[in-house]
Amino acid sequence: AGRWRSYYENISAALAGAAPPAVTPESVRRGVALLEAAFASGGSGQEIHCRI
């Protein structure tokens, strides 16, 4: 089971300016870059380097 309730409570607090977001845009960007590299590597069979 996830912690969805606390996640959405954090979003609400962040939008109200009462808390920093638990998930930052930078952490999302890094995760997406890693997933893109993994898919590219899987498709090509080659080692892919990415800077995260």
C-alpha positions in Angstrom: 0.0 0.0 0.0 1.2 3.5 -0.8 1.2 6.7 1.2 -1.1 8.5 -1.2 -2.9 10.5 1.5 0.3 12.0 2.9 1.4 12.7 -0.7 -1.7 14.7 -1.5 -1.6 16.4 1.9 1.9 17.5 1.0 0.8 18.9 -2.4 -2.0 20.8 -0.6 0.5 22.3 1.9 3.0 23.1 -0.8 0.4 24.9 -2.9 -0.6 26.9 0.2 3.1 27.8 0.8 3.1 25.9 4.1 5.6 23.2 3.2 8.1 22.4 0.5 7.0 19.8 -2.1 8.1 16.3 -1.2 8.6 15.6 -4.9 10.6 18.4 -6.7 10.7 19.1 -10.4 14.4 18.4 -10.4 13.9 14.9 -8.9 11.2 14.2 -11.5 13.5 15.4 -14.3 16.3 13.1 -13.0 13.9 10.1 -12.9 12.6 10.7 -16.4 16.2 11.0 -17.7 17.1 7.7 -16.1 14.0 5.9 -17.5 14.7 7.4 -21.0 18.3 6.1 -20.9 17.1 2.7 -19.7 14.6 2.4 -22.6 17.2 3.6 -25.1 19.7 1.0 -23.8 17.1 -1.8 -23.9 16.1 -0.9 -27.5 19.7 -0.6 -28.8 21.4 -3.2 -26.7 24.1 -0.6 -26.0 25.3 1.0 -22.8 23.8 4.4 -22.4 25.4 7.2 -20.3 23.2 9.9 -18.8 24.0 12.7 -16.5 21.5 12.8 -13.7 
